[in-house]
Amino acid sequence: MIDKFISEELSKGFLLPIPIDKVEELPDAEACPIYIVKQATINENGNESIKHRPCHNLSYNLREMGKSSINDCIIYEEMNSIQYAFVLWRILYFILALR
């Protein structure tokens, strides 16, 4: 099952495969575990069904290695800002659909 998810994420461009022998050449490279979780969803008939999806947790504690969590190591000032340009349009379309 994990191979299927990894293939899908690769095809979408969400994962960047790096050969194991090259990871050691990346300064400060870190890895995080991938989990498979069950999630309830609704199918096209409105019936509840269970699906499996990959997830990761970047908040796990690295203190035993002398570090904070991966999330705590982010330099927010160097990140690009997030713009929610299409959220307003989706809300307006939703409001119109409720009328």
C-alpha positions in Angstrom: 0.0 0.0 0.0 2.8 2.4 0.8 4.4 1.8 -2.6 1.1 2.9 -4.3 1.0 6.1 -2.2 4.6 7.0 -2.9 4.1 6.4 -6.6 1.1 8.8 -6.6 3.0 11.4 -4.6 5.9 11.2 -7.0 3.7 11.5 -10.1 2.2 14.7 -8.6 5.6 16.2 -7.8 5.0 16.2 -4.0 8.0 13.9 -3.3 11.6 14.3 -4.4 13.4 11.0 -4.5 17.0 11.2 -3.4 19.4 8.2 -3.5 20.3 7.1 0.0 24.1 7.4 -0.8 23.5 11.1 -1.8 21.5 12.0 1.4 24.7 12.1 3.4 26.0 14.8 1.1 23.1 17.1 2.0 24.0 19.4 5.0 21.4 19.1 7.8 19.3 16.6 5.9 16.6 15.0 8.1 13.9 12.4 7.4 10.4 11.9 8.8 8.3 8.7 8.9 5.3 8.2 6.7 2.2 6.6 8.2 -0.9 5.2 6.7 -4.1 6.3 8.4 -7.7 5.4 8.0 -10.0 8.2 7.1 -13.8 8.2 6.8 -15.2 9.8 3.6 -18.4 9.8 1.6 -18.6 8.1 -1.7 -20.6 9.4 -4.8 -23.8 7.8 -3.4 -23.5 9.6 -0.1 -22.5 6.5 1.8 -19.7 6.5 4.3 -16.6 4.6 3.3 -13.1 4.2 4.7 -10.0 5.2 2.7 -6.4 5.0 3.6 -4.1 8.0 3.1 -0.5 8.7 3.8 0.5 11.3 6.4 3.6 12.4 8.2 4.3 14.0 11.5 7.0 16.7 11.7 6.3 17.6 15.3 7.9 14.5 16.8 10.5 15.2 19.4 14.2 15.1 18.4 15.4 16.3 21.8 17.2 13.0 22.4 19.4 14.0 19.4 19.8 17.5 20.8 17.3 19.2 18.5 13.8 20.5 18.6 11.1 19.1 16.3 11.5 19.6 12.6 8.6 22.1 12.7 10.5 24.1 15.3 13.6 24.3 13.1 11.7 26.3 10.4 13.0 29.8 9.7 9.7 31.5 9.0 11.3 34.8 7.9 12.8 33.0 4.9 9.6 31.3 3.8 7.3 32.7 1.0 4.0 34.1 2.2 0.9 32.1 1.6 -1.8 33.8 -0.4 -5.4 32.5 -0.3 -6.5 34.1 -3.5 -9.2 31.8 -4.5 -10.8 31.2 -1.1 -13.0 34.3 -1.4 -14.3 33.0 -4.8 -15.1 29.6 -3.3 -17.0 31.2 -0.4 -19.0 33.5 -2.7 -19.9 30.5 -5.0 -20.9 28.6 -1.9 -23.1 31.4 -0.7 -24.7 31.7 -4.1 -25.4 27.9 -4.1 -27.2 28.2 -0.8 -29.7 30.7 -2.2 
